[in-house]
């Protein structure tokens, strides 16, 4: 991975930590983005009950269709799935952190 890609990923990870902390959650970036046995994932977010390991991916247009589906504005959650794979829930990060913090908007 080149330096620009690494820097872009680090900025995104810091953004996730900042958003989590703004929602009164504890959040840290994982050292070396989980490339060690110490911890996995990119960011760890926790509340008083749970701890979540987050793998962060940032793409210029790689998720365009997902955003289009969410931006219709008539749903709170998008569920996507591939054949023979478990379904995935997709929602705005702030809404997810509100849920973790015990708030729902």
C-alpha positions as CSV (number, residue, x, y, z in Angstrom):
1,X,0.0,0.0,0.0
2,X,1.3,3.4,-0.9
3,X,1.6,6.4,1.4
4,X,-1.4,8.3,0.0
5,X,-3.6,5.3,0.5
6,X,-2.3,4.7,4.0
7,X,-2.8,8.4,4.9
8,X,-6.4,8.3,3.5
9,X,-7.2,5.2,5.6
10,X,-5.7,6.8,8.7
11,X,-7.7,10.0,8.2
12,X,-10.9,7.9,7.9
13,X,-10.0,5.9,11.0
14,X,-9.5,9.2,13.0
15,X,-12.8,10.5,11.6
16,X,-14.6,7.3,12.9
17,X,-13.0,7.8,16.4
18,X,-14.0,11.5,16.4
19,X,-17.7,10.6,15.5
20,X,-17.8,7.9,18.1
21,X,-16.5,10.2,20.8
22,X,-19.0,12.9,19.8
23,X,-21.7,10.3,20.6
24,X,-20.2,9.8,24.1
25,X,-18.5,6.5,23.3
26,X,-15.0,5.4,24.0
27,X,-13.0,4.9,20.8
28,X,-9.4,4.3,19.8
29,X,-7.5,3.6,16.6
30,X,-5.8,0.2,16.6
31,X,-2.0,0.6,16.4
32,X,-0.8,-0.4,12.9
33,X,-4.4,-1.0,11.8
34,X,-4.6,-4.5,13.3
35,X,-1.4,-5.8,11.5
36,X,-0.2,-7.2,14.8
37,X,-1.4,-10.0,17.2
38,X,-2.0,-7.3,19.8
39,X,-5.4,-6.2,18.3
40,X,-7.3,-6.7,15.1
41,X,-9.4,-4.2,13.0
42,X,-8.8,-0.5,12.6
43,X,-10.9,1.1,15.3
44,X,-12.3,-0.2,18.6
45,X,-15.5,1.5,20.0
46,X,-17.1,0.6,23.3
47,X,-19.9,1.6,25.6
48,X,-20.5,0.4,29.2
49,X,-21.7,-3.0,27.9
50,X,-20.1,-3.9,24.6
51,X,-16.9,-3.5,22.6
52,X,-17.0,-3.4,18.8
53,X,-14.0,-3.9,16.5
54,X,-14.4,-1.9,13.2
55,X,-12.7,-2.6,9.9
56,X,-12.7,0.7,8.0
57,X,-12.8,0.9,4.2
58,X,-12.8,4.1,2.2
59,X,-13.4,4.2,-1.6
60,X,-13.9,7.0,-4.0
61,X,-16.9,5.5,-5.7
62,X,-16.8,1.8,-4.7
63,X,-20.0,2.0,-2.6
64,X,-22.0,4.3,-4.9
65,X,-25.1,2.1,-5.1
66,X,-25.3,1.6,-1.4
67,X,-25.3,5.4,-0.9
68,X,-28.0,5.8,-3.6
69,X,-30.2,3.3,-1.8
70,X,-29.8,4.9,1.6
71,X,-30.2,8.5,0.2
72,X,-33.7,7.7,-1.0
73,X,-34.7,8.9,2.5
74,X,-37.5,6.4,3.2
75,X,-35.6,3.9,5.4
76,X,-33.5,3.9,8.5
77,X,-31.5,0.8,7.6
78,X,-30.4,-0.9,4.4
79,X,-30.0,-4.7,4.5
80,X,-27.8,-6.2,1.7
81,X,-26.8,-9.7,0.9
82,X,-24.9,-11.9,-1.5
83,X,-25.8,-15.5,-2.4
84,X,-24.7,-17.9,0.3
85,X,-23.5,-15.1,2.6
86,X,-25.1,-13.6,5.7
87,X,-27.1,-10.4,5.3
88,X,-25.4,-7.2,6.2
89,X,-27.0,-4.1,7.9
90,X,-25.9,-0.8,6.6
91,X,-26.8,2.5,8.2
92,X,-25.3,6.0,8.7
93,X,-22.4,5.8,11.2
94,X,-23.9,8.5,13.5
95,X,-27.2,6.5,13.8
96,X,-25.2,3.4,14.6
97,X,-23.3,5.2,17.3
98,X,-26.5,6.6,18.7
99,X,-27.8,3.0,19.1
100,X,-24.6,2.0,20.9
101,X,-24.9,5.0,23.2
102,X,-28.5,4.1,24.0
103,X,-30.1,6.8,21.9
104,X,-32.2,6.4,18.8
105,X,-33.0,9.3,16.6
